[in-house]
Amino acid sequence: MTNQHHHGPRELPVDTDPPARATSIDKQDPVTPDSAPEPVASEVESARLLANQSRRTLGAEGFSDERIDELASAFIAKDIGESVEEFVGWARVEGRAGPAPDSVL
């Protein structure tokens, strides 16, 4: 097996004191504000159950079925909580209308 790293006079100089930004950037996991991981099957199912369990309460408060589904998906994907009570409280703060919760990640 050949060593791919060459040492000697042809080696490039290394800055012994790189700027802070050069060491604090995680190059393995680039993230943009609009990117969000795709939900896994268990998250989809958890969000569906949460939406169904809270639909009567939130629907009576004027939330559309679509909005409840959007909020439930975001609630699970962002790992905000697990209980119906936590979800209903969070959904009330998010509101009956507004930007899709995934667009503000």
SEVO-95120 format. One line per 8 residues: number of its first residue (from 1); their letters; for each residue x, y, z of N, C-alpha, C. Coordinates in steps of 0.02 Angstrom, whole numbers, plus 50000, padded with zeros to 5 digits. Layout:
<recs>
NUM> a> X/Y/Z/X/Y/Z/X/Y/Z ~ ... .
</recs>
This chain:
<recs>
1> mtnqhhhg> 50043/49941/50000/50000/50000/50000/50045/50062/50000 ~ 50030/50109/49957/50071/50169/49951/50041/50225/49992 ~ 50083/50261/50026/50061/50318/50065/50049/50376/50018 ~ 49989/50403/50017/49970/50457/49972/49996/50525/49996 ~ 50016/50529/50058/50038/50593/50085/50113/50599/50078 ~ 50135/50652/50046/50206/50662/50035/50232/50713/50086 ~ 50289/50699/50112/50320/50745/50159/50387/50766/50131 ~ 50405/50826/50140/50469/50850/50115/50464/50919/50088 .
9> prelpvdt> 50510/50938/50044/50512/51007/50019/50451/51027/49979 ~ 50413/50980/49951/50355/50998/49909/50291/51006/49951 ~ 50295/50996/50016/50236/51002/50059/50214/51075/50063 ~ 50149/51086/50060/50122/51153/50064/50129/51181/50134 ~ 50139/51246/50140/50144/51276/50207/50077/51273/50242 ~ 50079/51265/50307/50019/51262/50348/50019/51322/50395 ~ 49964/51359/50394/49958/51417/50439/49947/51390/50510 ~ 49992/51407/50555/49987/51382/50623/49935/51420/50664 .
17> dpparats> 49911/51476/50639/49861/51516/50674/49805/51536/50626 ~ 49763/51488/50605/49710/51505/50556/49658/51550/50588 ~ 49622/51589/50548/49569/51631/50575/49516/51587/50609 ~ 49482/51615/50658/49432/51577/50697/49379/51546/50652 ~ 49357/51583/50600/49305/51556/50557/49327/51494/50520 ~ 49392/51486/50510/49417/51428/50474/49413/51365/50517 ~ 49413/51373/50582/49411/51315/50626/49341/51302/50654 ~ 49296/51350/50650/49231/51341/50680/49178/51317/50630 .
25> idkqdpvt> 49194/51312/50568/49146/51290/50517/49145/51214/50513 ~ 49086/51186/50517/49079/51113/50511/49072/51097/50438 ~ 49124/51071/50408/49124/51058/50336/49091/50992/50319 ~ 49076/50951/50370/49046/50886/50357/48971/50890/50349 ~ 48939/50941/50377/48866/50944/50377/48842/51014/50359 ~ 48848/51034/50296/48826/51101/50278/48750/51107/50284 ~ 48727/51162/50312/48656/51172/50323/48637/51241/50297 ~ 48584/51244/50260/48558/51308/50238/48493/51321/50275 .
33> pdsapepv> 48473/51384/50282/48412/51398/50320/48350/51363/50294 ~ 48347/51350/50229/48288/51320/50200/48290/51244/50200 ~ 48346/51215/50222/48350/51142/50219/48324/51111/50283 ~ 48291/51057/50275/48265/51019/50333/48268/50946/50314 ~ 48285/50904/50361/48289/50833/50345/48220/50806/50328 ~ 48220/50757/50283/48157/50724/50266/48134/50683/50326 ~ 48070/50685/50342/48046/50646/50399/48051/50571/50385 ~ 48066/50534/50437/48067/50462/50431/47997/50436/50444 .
41> asevesar> 47985/50373/50426/47918/50345/50431/47888/50352/50501 ~ 47928/50341/50552/47902/50346/50620/47880/50418/50636 ~ 47916/50468/50609/47896/50537/50620/47831/50553/50584 ~ 47824/50527/50524/47763/50538/50485/47703/50509/50523 ~ 47712/50448/50549/47658/50416/50586/47643/50453/50651 ~ 47694/50475/50687/47685/50512/50749/47648/50577/50736 ~ 47667/50612/50682/47634/50675/50665/47561/50663/50647 ~ 47548/50609/50610/47479/50594/50590/47435/50580/50651 .
49> llanqsrr> 47462/50540/50697/47425/50524/50758/47413/50587/50800 ~ 47464/50628/50806/47458/50690/50845/47406/50736/50814 ~ 47407/50743/50748/47359/50785/50714/47288/50759/50726 ~ 47279/50693/50719/47212/50664/50728/47188/50672/50800 ~ 47232/50664/50849/47213/50670/50919/47195/50741/50939 ~ 47222/50790/50904/47209/50860/50922/47162/50895/50873 ~ 47141/50860/50821/47100/50891/50769/47035/50921/50795 ~ 47000/50886/50840/46937/50911/50866/46947/50976/50905 .
57> tlgaegfs> 46997/50977/50948/47011/51036/50989/47032/51096/50946 ~ 47082/51084/50903/47107/51140/50861/47057/51160/50807 ~ 47021/51111/50780/46970/51127/50730/46916/51172/50759 ~ 46898/51161/50821/46847/51203/50854/46872/51274/50865 ~ 46939/51281/50865/46969/51348/50873/46984/51381/50806 ~ 46963/51350/50751/46970/51381/50686/47029/51358/50645 ~ 47066/51307/50669/47122/51281/50630/47096/51237/50574 ~ 47122/51245/50514/47103/51201/50459/47138/51134/50467 .
65> deridela> 47110/51083/50435/47142/51017/50437/47213/51020/50409 ~ 47222/51058/50355/47288/51064/50324/47338/51096/50372 ~ 47316/51149/50407/47359/51184/50454/47377/51138/50512 ~ 47330/51099/50537/47344/51053/50592/47396/51001/50569 ~ 47389/50976/50509/47437/50927/50483/47506/50958/50476 ~ 47510/51020/50450/47574/51055/50442/47608/51065/50510 ~ 47568/51088/50558/47595/51101/50624/47618/51037/50658 ~ 47579/50984/50652/47598/50920/50683/47663/50894/50653 .
73> safiakdi> 47671/50900/50588/47733/50877/50556/47793/50917/50581 ~ 47785/50982/50585/47840/51025/50610/47855/51011/50683 ~ 47804/51001/50723/47812/50988/50795/47854/50925/50807 ~ 47839/50873/50769/47877/50811/50775/47947/50818/50745 ~ 47952/50848/50686/48018/50854/50653/48067/50896/50693 ~ 48041/50948/50727/48084/50992/50767/48094/50965/50837 ~ 48062/50909/50853/48069/50877/50918/48052/50925/50975 ~ 47995/50960/50966/47973/51010/51015/47943/50977/51076 .
81> gesveefv> 47908/50923/51066/47876/50887/51121/47845/50824/51095 ~ 47806/50791/51138/47775/50728/51118/47701/50724/51134 ~ 47678/50759/51185/47609/50750/51206/47560/50794/51165 ~ 47498/50772/51166/47445/50811/51132/47439/50880/51165 ~ 47444/50882/51231/47439/50946/51267/47494/50994/51246 ~ 47556/50968/51241/47612/51010/51219/47600/51035/51148 ~ 47576/50991/51105/47564/51010/51036/47510/51063/51031 ~ 47454/51053/51066/47399/51102/51062/47423/51170/51086 .
89> gwarvegr> 47461/51172/51140/47487/51236/51165/47533/51269/51115 ~ 47577/51230/51084/47624/51256/51034/47586/51280/50972 ~ 47537/51241/50951/47497/51259/50891/47461/51325/50902 ~ 47435/51336/50962/47401/51399/50976/47449/51458/50970 ~ 47511/51449/50992/47561/51502/50986/47578/51514/50912 ~ 47584/51460/50873/47600/51466/50802/47543/51499/50763 ~ 47481/51487/50784/47424/51519/50753/47389/51478/50700 ~ 47327/51501/50685/47285/51465/50636/47309/51475/50565 .
97> agpapdsv> 47345/51528/50553/47370/51541/50486/47440/51569/50492 ~ 47476/51568/50438/47543/51594/50439/47587/51555/50393 ~ 47652/51570/50395/47698/51533/50351/47700/51460/50371 ~ 47712/51417/50324/47719/51347/50340/47775/51340/50392 ~ 47765/51301/50444/47815/51295/50497/47883/51274/50471 ~ 47885/51234/50417/47950/51211/50391/47989/51267/50358 ~ 47955/51321/50338/47990/51375/50303/48028/51420/50352 ~ 48017/51411/50416/48052/51453/50465/48104/51414/50504 .
105> l> 48123/51355/50479/48175/51315/50512/48242/51349/50508 .
</recs>
